[in-house]
Amino acid sequence: KYLDLDGYLVGLSAQVEQDELFEQRLARLHQEIELFKSKGLAPILRVLIYVLDRFRETNTLWGVGRGSSCSSYLLYLVGLHEVDPVRYEIKITDFLKD
């Protein structure tokens, strides 16, 4: 509830792989942050980050990725799934329909 979401999300840029897709990954991260905010999904994102943190603390396993959530680079960086949508050219529109 009290997570500084903006600070947390900007901090994710430190996790962005610095390979040939670095600029695309960074642009995608910022695009998705704005999409999540514009759709009013910030509270849900806070809860998701909290749950994933608890999973890590308790060594609870969860899936590698399923469904349209795998098209989100932001969710990849927070650790919800293990599919890099930038590498596989999966569009965010598959997850967040406009």
N, C-alpha and C positions, 0 to 999 in steps of 0.2 A: 504494500500500500504506500510506503514512504520511499520506495526506490526512486532515485533520480534517474528517470528513464532516459532523458536526453544525454546525460553524462555517461550512462551505461552504454547506450547505443553508439555514441561517438567513440567510446573506448573500444568497441568491437573492431574499429578500423585497424587497431594494432594486431588483430588476428588475421587480417587479410593477407593471403599468400602473396609474396612479392615475386611473382613469376611473369610470364608473358601476358597473362590476363589481369595483372594488377590494376590497371586503370579501369578496366571493365568491372572488376569486382567492387572497387571503391565507388564508382558511379552507381552501380546496382544497389549497393548498401544504402546510399543516400536517397535513391529513388524509392526504395522500399520503406525507409523510415518515414518519408513524407506520405506514402500511400497508407501505411498503418495509421498514422495520425489523422489523415483526412477522413478515414472511414471510422474513426472513433474506437479503434482497437487497442489503444494504449492500456486501458485497465486489464484487458485480457492478456496482453503481452506481459504485464507486470506479474500476473498470476502464473503464467507459463514459466517465466524465469524463476519465480519462487519454487514452483513444483520441481523444475529441473535441478535447482540447487539442492533441494531436499533429497531427490533421487541420488545425486552424486554423494551427498553426505552419508547416506545409508547404503551405498553400493547397490542400489536398486537398478535392475536392468530394464531398458525400454527398447523399442524397435529401432531399426536402422533407417526407416522411412517408409511412409505409406501415403498413397493418394496425392492430392494436389498440394499438400503442405511441402512436398519435395521441390516445388517450383519456387519456394521462397529462400533467397540467399540469407536474409536476416535470420530466419528460423534455423538455417544451417549453422550460422555463426553462434547462435545461442545454444546450440547443441541438441535441438529437437530431433534432427535426422542427420544422416551421413552422406546425403546426395548433394554434390556441388552443382547447382543449377546453372552457374555461369559456364563451367567446363562443358556441360552437356547441352548448353544452349536451350534451356527450358525457360520459357517466358513467365514472368510473374503474373501475367494475366490469367494463367491457368489456376492461380490460387485466389487472387483478389480481382474479381470481375468488376469492370467499370460499368 
